[in-house]
Amino acid sequence: MADCIGSKEAASMWGVTQATVSKWCREGKIEGAEQDFKGSPWRIPKDAKRPK
């Protein structure tokens, strides 16, 4: 898998809260975002696009 970032880093990169990034991940709005199991940190591809 490509280099990944966490939801905190994605949030600061996209100018939104970490909670918003986590919500987008849960809703499947960030392509390639995954987590090992429910409750574990999200892995987001570095080149993922910010959802509209």
C-alpha positions in Angstrom: 0.0 0.0 0.0 1.1 3.6 -0.6 2.4 5.8 2.1 -0.3 6.6 4.6 -1.2 9.3 7.1 -3.5 9.4 10.1 -6.8 11.2 10.5 -5.0 14.0 12.5 -2.5 14.7 9.7 -5.3 14.6 7.1 -7.4 17.0 9.1 -4.7 19.6 9.3 -3.8 19.2 5.6 -7.5 19.6 4.6 -8.4 22.3 7.1 -11.1 20.3 8.9 -11.4 18.6 12.3 -10.1 15.1 13.0 -13.7 14.1 13.8 -14.7 15.1 10.3 -12.0 13.0 8.7 -12.9 10.0 10.8 -16.6 10.5 9.8 -15.6 10.6 6.1 -13.6 7.4 6.5 -16.5 5.6 8.2 -18.9 6.8 5.4 -16.5 5.6 2.7 -15.9 9.1 1.3 -12.1 8.8 1.4 -10.9 6.4 -1.2 -8.4 3.8 0.2 -8.9 4.7 3.8 -8.8 1.6 6.1 -8.4 0.5 9.6 -7.3 -2.9 11.1 -10.5 -3.2 13.2 -13.3 -1.0 14.5 -11.8 1.6 16.9 -8.2 1.4 15.6 -6.6 4.4 13.9 -7.5 5.1 10.2 -4.8 4.8 7.6 -5.4 7.3 4.8 -3.3 7.3 1.5 -1.1 10.4 1.4 -2.4 11.2 -2.1 -6.1 10.8 -1.1 -8.4 13.6 -2.2 -10.4 15.7 0.2 -14.1 14.8 -0.1 -16.4 17.6 -1.5 
